[in-house]
Amino acid sequence: MSQILNADLHCHSVVSDGTLTPEALAERAARNGVELWSLTDHDEVGGQHRAAAAASAHGMKYLTGTEISVTFAGETVHIVGLGFDPDDAAVSEGLHDTRGGRGKRAQEMSDGLARVGIHGAYEGALRFVGNPELVSRTHFARFLVEQGHCKDTSEVFRKFLTEGKPGFVPHRWASLKDAVSWIKGAGGLAVIAHPARYRFTANEEYALFVEFKAHGGEAIEVVTGSHTPAEYEEYADKALEFDFAASRGSDFHSPGESHCDLGQLALLPGRLTPVWELLEHRLR
C-alpha cells in the first residue's frame, strides 16, 4: 500500500469518550478522503464490528483498533492496538479489568478505612453511584460525610483520601507488558500513541521505547493531532533510531473540540515504514 495513503488510525466514538457514533465517524472519515480507517476507543472494543461494517459501506479499508491505558514511570501512557481480533478473549478480559480498575481500587480503599475503624465504606459509597464500575473517591467522601466522620467532602479528602492517608489507593492501569501482549496475542500490532504528549525526561522516554520494543511493540505515532510539525520530524527520527514503523492518526473525538479533523493530517515523512505495510494481511 502507498506511502501517501490517507490513513487515519486513531479516533474515538461514543463507545468511549467521543461524541459521534462509529457510523457517523465512518461517514465523516470517508467524506474527508480517508482511505484506511481505524476506530480506537479507550480500553474498549464494543464499537469494532459496527465500525468495520460502516467503513465497508463507505468504501474504506478498515483495521480493528483500541487505545489501552498503561502506567509507565508514574505516567499514563496510551498504547494503540491495530489489526487484532476484537473477539479475542484475552483482549476482552484485559480491557474489562482495565476499565474496572475502579472497582478493585474501591475495595482496597474500603479496606484501608476499615483499618482505622470506618466500616462498610464500600457498600456505603455504592449508594451514591449509579454504575459500580465508576465508583470513585467522591462517592466515599459523601458516605463519610453522611456518617458524620467529617463535616464536608473537602475535610474527608484531607483526612482520609489523599496520598499517605488511610483510604488512598492510586489508580493502576494495565502494565506495558500486558497491553502489548494482549494486542500481539490477538494477532495485532502495538503502537505508542502521541509520544510527544508525555511528560518524560529524555532518559524516561528512552526507557519507554526500549521496554516497549522488548515486549514486542513495533510502531509509534509520528503524525498525530497533538504533534507539531517539528515533532513529526523528531519522532520520525526516533522511529528510525528504534526501527519502529510509523503510524498516522488524528485522535479525533468531536467536531467541536479536536485538534485535527479526520483525514486532515500531514502525510508521513517519506523515509519511514508506514504501519499499514505491516498489516496488509489484517485489512478488512
C-alpha angles and dihedrals in degrees: 000000000000125000088224095053113140096238123168108189102167127059141118137232136193087279086080124002104322125104101223130072119246088254093052091048091052091051092048092047093050092047088054093053101258111163099180120032141180131186108215108184117183113270090333140101098179094113098048101099091045091049093048092050092047092048090053091049090056095045096252127136112238138210121191113243150180137169113226123204112229133179114225126165090345094306132103109246124186122223117194117210118205134186098009131136104269091203094056109131096221091052092048093047094044094050091045090054091047092051090043095051088107091066094053090044091051092054090052091048089052091050090052092051091048089057089063094046102270106123132186094024096140094052090042093051091051089064088068098050132068098205116041090208088065098051111139144174090273091063090051090049092054090051093051091050091048089053092050098246091125136011096234142000093262089061090049091055092048095048104033118007110048127086112298094020126112098257099042118116119164118232113255121204125189119297119252090244093053095048094050091043093053092051096045093043089058092051098262140119127248123225130186105233122226096339094187091066097068120095095230130142115236089261093050092049090049090051090050092053093045094049092043091053092046090056091051102269111155112182149031132206108253102169112039138142097263096045123095122223088257089054090051087062094041093053093040085061091047090051090055093044093054096033092243126156114237128242132198127206139147098221085222116185108159140356091241102047114026125110092225136016123238112284095005099107129118116262120263114267107267097237093069135089107242113229091233090066087068093046105048089114090057098052118122 
